[in-house]
């Protein structure tokens, strides 16, 4: 898994076949909505607003996969 906050970083990781999450924690608040859309358009599997949310999403997702 790759973690990127730039559109070019997401595009590069996705083109290499790596599942990629976007992160907008360090993007200025007024730019986060647009950056989230751009990261998704570049191929991010999901976009997290913070490290805390990324951790919770990852752990919750792992628990779901293990339980099935």
C-alpha positions, 0 to 999 in steps of 0.5 A: 500500500502507498500513501500519497498526498499529491496527485502525481504521487497517487498516479505514479503508485497506481500505475505501478499497480500499488493500492494507494490511499490519499491523505489530505491532513497536511493540505490547507483546509480550503483546498481539501475538498478539491484535492480529495476529488483529484486524488480519487480521480488519479486512482486513490482507493480511498482518501483519509482526512487524517492519520487517525482516520487512516488507521481506523479505516485500515484496522476496521477493513482488516478486521472485516477481511479476517472475519469473512 
